[in-house]
Amino acid sequence: MVFTARMHDKINLTREVAAIQIPSGDALTLPAGTEVYITQKLGGTFTVATSQGLARISSQDADALGIDMTEEKKKQEEAERLKDAPIEEQVWGQLKGVYDPEIPVDIVNLGLVYDCSVDMEGDKTVVSVKMTLTAPGCGMGPVIAADAQAKIMTIEGVDEARVELVWDPAWNQEMISEEGRMKLGMV
């Protein structure tokens, strides 16, 4: 099963990979099982930190990093499509890029976002989001909410973003979308 690795996740290469040493530009081979951390994904290549330093891996070897390039392409196409979409649709798109650090599913597909509204307050466009967490005692709650707020603020035309943590109704696994269930292997 291929999963989508995220930046700074520890990854063990699933097979041998040809890479380029940074900054020397020398070719090298990273053996299967090598522990790497993705530090950058740009221009179809991946910069990874290894015990020998930084290296660049081509997108043709993304599978060895556990990256599904089909999924990455879909994300890029969706981001392009959302550029001209209504603000609320853009907000939902941005929220799909926010993750609980312990669960590899975004907060929308986890069912953590309960409400999203876009309102005019005077001449300001204000986005209000009500979300919850998988557990009330989660210390990452303020961090996840701040991530959501920061993502929303990247949308052109949004002047203010308010993200409120709520506990009613209490979250449960039934709130996870079908897509989320598939990613978690629950289907």
C-alpha positions as CSV (number, residue, x, y, z in Angstrom):
1,M,0.0,0.0,0.0
2,V,1.4,3.4,-0.9
3,F,0.8,6.3,1.5
4,T,1.4,10.0,1.1
5,A,4.4,11.0,3.1
6,R,4.4,14.4,4.6
7,M,7.2,16.9,5.1
8,H,9.6,16.0,7.9
9,D,8.1,12.5,8.5
10,K,10.8,9.9,9.1
11,I,10.8,7.5,6.1
12,N,12.7,4.3,5.4
13,L,13.3,3.9,1.7
14,T,11.5,0.9,0.4
15,R,14.1,0.2,-2.3
16,E,17.5,1.4,-3.5
17,V,17.4,4.9,-5.0
18,A,19.7,6.9,-7.2
19,A,20.2,10.4,-5.7
20,I,22.4,13.5,-6.0
21,Q,24.4,14.6,-3.0
22,I,23.8,18.3,-2.1
23,P,25.8,20.6,-2.5
24,S,28.5,18.6,-4.3
25,G,26.3,17.3,-7.1
26,D,27.9,13.9,-6.9
27,A,25.8,10.9,-7.8
28,L,25.1,8.4,-5.0
29,T,23.0,5.4,-4.2
30,L,20.8,5.3,-1.1
31,P,20.2,1.7,-0.1
32,A,16.8,0.2,0.7
33,G,16.0,0.9,4.4
34,T,17.9,4.2,4.5
35,E,16.3,6.6,7.0
36,V,15.4,9.9,5.4
37,Y,13.4,13.0,6.1
38,I,11.8,15.1,3.3
39,T,12.9,18.7,3.8
40,Q,11.5,20.1,0.5
41,K,9.3,19.1,-2.4
42,L,9.7,21.4,-5.3
43,G,10.0,21.2,-9.1
44,G,9.3,17.5,-9.2
45,T,12.2,16.6,-6.9
46,F,12.5,15.8,-3.2
47,T,15.3,17.1,-1.0
48,V,15.9,14.6,1.8
49,A,18.1,14.7,4.9
50,T,20.1,11.5,5.5
51,S,22.8,10.6,7.9
52,Q,25.3,11.5,5.2
53,G,23.7,15.0,4.6
54,L,21.3,16.3,2.1
55,A,20.4,14.5,-1.2
56,R,18.0,15.1,-4.1
57,I,15.7,12.3,-5.2
58,S,13.8,12.5,-8.5
59,S,10.0,12.2,-8.7
60,Q,10.4,8.9,-10.7
61,D,11.6,7.4,-7.3
62,A,8.8,9.0,-5.2
63,D,7.4,5.5,-4.6
64,A,10.5,4.6,-2.6
65,L,9.6,7.5,-0.3
66,G,6.0,6.2,0.1
67,I,4.7,9.1,-2.1
68,D,1.8,8.5,-4.5
69,M,2.5,10.9,-7.3
70,T,-1.0,10.4,-8.6
71,E,-2.3,11.8,-5.3
72,E,0.2,14.6,-5.4
73,K,-0.9,15.5,-9.0
74,K,-4.6,15.5,-7.9
75,K,-3.7,17.9,-5.0
76,Q,-2.0,20.3,-7.5
77,E,-4.9,20.2,-9.9
78,E,-7.3,20.8,-7.0
79,A,-5.3,23.8,-5.8
80,E,-5.3,25.2,-9.4
81,R,-9.0,24.7,-9.7
82,L,-9.7,26.4,-6.4
83,K,-7.9,29.7,-7.4
84,D,-11.1,31.0,-9.0
85,A,-13.6,29.3,-6.8
86,P,-15.8,31.1,-4.2
87,I,-14.1,31.9,-1.0
88,E,-16.0,29.3,1.1
89,E,-14.9,26.6,-1.3
90,Q,-11.3,27.8,-1.1
91,V,-11.5,27.7,2.7
92,W,-12.6,24.1,2.6
93,G,-9.8,23.3,0.2
94,Q,-7.2,25.0,2.6
95,L,-8.6,23.1,5.6
96,K,-8.0,19.8,3.8
97,G,-4.3,20.8,4.1
98,V,-4.4,20.8,7.9
99,Y,-3.5,17.7,9.8
100,D,-3.6,16.4,13.4
101,P,0.1,15.4,13.7
102,E,-0.8,12.0,15.0
103,I,-3.3,11.0,12.3
104,P,-2.5,11.0,8.5
105,V,-5.9,12.3,7.5
106,D,-6.8,16.0,7.1
107,I,-9.2,17.7,9.6
108,V,-12.0,17.9,7.1
109,N,-12.0,14.2,6.3
110,L,-11.6,13.4,10.0
111,G,-14.9,15.2,10.5
112,L,-13.3,17.8,12.9
113,V,-14.7,20.8,11.0
114,Y,-18.3,21.4,12.1
115,D,-19.1,24.8,10.5
116,C,-17.6,27.3,8.0
117,S,-19.0,30.7,7.1
118,V,-17.9,33.7,5.1
119,D,-19.4,37.0,6.2
120,M,-18.9,40.7,5.4
121,E,-18.3,42.8,8.5
122,G,-18.2,46.3,7.2
123,D,-15.7,46.2,4.3
124,K,-13.9,43.1,5.7
125,T,-14.3,39.5,4.6
126,V,-14.3,37.4,7.7
127,V,-14.1,33.6,7.7
128,S,-15.4,31.8,10.8
129,V,-14.7,28.1,11.4
130,K,-15.9,25.9,14.2
131,M,-13.9,22.7,14.7
132,T,-13.3,20.1,17.3
133,L,-10.6,17.6,18.1
134,T,-10.6,13.8,18.4
135,A,-10.0,14.2,22.2
136,P,-10.8,17.2,24.4
137,G,-7.5,16.9,26.3
138,C,-5.4,17.1,23.1
139,G,-2.6,19.6,23.8
140,M,-2.2,20.2,20.0
141,G,-5.6,21.8,19.7
142,P,-4.4,25.4,19.7
143,V,-1.6,24.5,17.2
144,I,-4.1,22.8,14.8
145,A,-6.5,25.7,15.1
146,A,-3.6,28.1,14.4
147,D,-2.6,26.0,11.4
148,A,-6.2,26.2,10.1
149,Q,-6.3,30.0,10.6
150,A,-2.9,30.5,8.9
151,K,-4.0,28.4,5.9
152,I,-7.3,30.4,5.6
153,M,-5.4,33.7,5.7
154,T,-3.5,32.7,2.5
155,I,-6.7,33.1,0.5
156,E,-6.8,36.3,-1.5
157,G,-9.7,38.5,-0.3
158,V,-9.9,37.1,3.3
159,D,-9.3,39.9,5.8
160,E,-9.7,37.9,9.0
161,A,-10.0,34.2,10.0
162,R,-11.5,33.0,13.3
163,V,-11.1,29.4,14.3
164,E,-13.0,28.3,17.4
165,L,-12.6,25.0,19.1
166,V,-15.9,23.6,20.2
167,W,-16.8,20.3,22.0
168,D,-20.5,19.9,21.2
169,P,-21.3,17.6,19.6
170,A,-18.5,15.3,20.8
171,W,-16.4,13.9,18.0
172,N,-16.6,10.2,17.2
173,Q,-15.2,7.9,14.5
174,E,-18.6,7.9,12.6
175,M,-17.8,11.5,11.6
176,I,-14.8,10.4,9.5
177,S,-15.5,10.6,5.7
178,E,-15.3,7.6,3.4
179,E,-12.1,9.1,2.0
180,G,-10.7,9.4,5.5
181,R,-11.7,5.8,6.3
182,M,-10.0,4.6,3.3
183,K,-6.8,6.4,4.2
184,L,-6.9,4.9,7.7
185,G,-7.6,1.4,6.4
186,M,-11.1,1.3,8.0
187,V,-12.8,0.3,4.8
